[in-house]
Each structure stands twice: as C-alpha cells, then as structure tokens.
C-alpha cells in the first residue's frame, strides 16, 4: 500500500521562495521534489552524526 503524503505550510519571504523555485527548475525538479531531496540529505547528515532517528 502506498504511504499517504504528509502536508505542511512553509512561511518564507517571496525572494527566498523565488530563488528556491529557480534552483528547482535549474535542476529539472518540481519545488516539492527539490525540498524532499534536501530534507532527506539533511536527515541523513544528522543521523550520520548522531545515530538513527526512530519514528514514533
């Protein structure tokens, strides 16, 4: 069974959002996919330093 996608709202400046969209487009990705990749990299980096995070 496919996992249901979680949703959240992010508040940031228009300038930051525009630049983020620009980078995502440059990489040939949607903004959502770009953010997902960045989050996964950040989590992996944290876990490499501090150990695995176990979901509750």
C-alpha positions in Angstrom: 0.0 0.0 0.0 1.3 3.5 -0.9 2.2 5.8 2.0 -0.1 8.8 2.3 1.8 12.1 1.7 2.0 14.4 4.6 1.4 18.1 4.0 2.7 21.3 5.8 2.8 25.0 5.2 6.1 26.9 5.0 6.3 30.6 5.6 9.2 32.4 4.0 10.0 35.6 2.0 8.9 35.9 -1.6 12.6 36.4 -2.5 13.7 33.1 -0.9 10.8 31.3 -2.5 11.5 32.7 -5.9 15.2 31.6 -5.6 14.2 28.2 -4.4 11.9 27.7 -7.4 14.7 28.9 -9.7 17.1 26.3 -8.3 14.5 23.5 -8.5 13.8 24.5 -12.1 17.5 24.6 -12.9 17.8 21.0 -11.5 14.8 19.9 -13.6 12.7 19.2 -10.5 9.5 20.4 -9.0 9.8 22.6 -5.9 8.2 19.8 -3.9 10.7 17.2 -5.2 13.7 19.6 -4.6 12.6 20.1 -1.0 12.1 16.4 -0.4 15.7 15.7 -1.6 17.1 18.5 0.6 15.2 17.2 3.6 16.4 13.6 3.1 20.0 14.8 2.7 19.7 16.9 5.9 18.2 13.9 7.8 20.9 11.5 6.6 23.6 14.0 7.6 22.1 14.3 11.1 21.8 10.6 11.5 25.4 10.0 10.4 26.5 12.3 13.2 24.0 11.5 15.9 22.7 8.0 15.1 19.4 6.8 13.6 16.1 8.6 14.3 13.4 6.1 15.2 9.9 7.2 14.1 7.3 7.0 16.8 
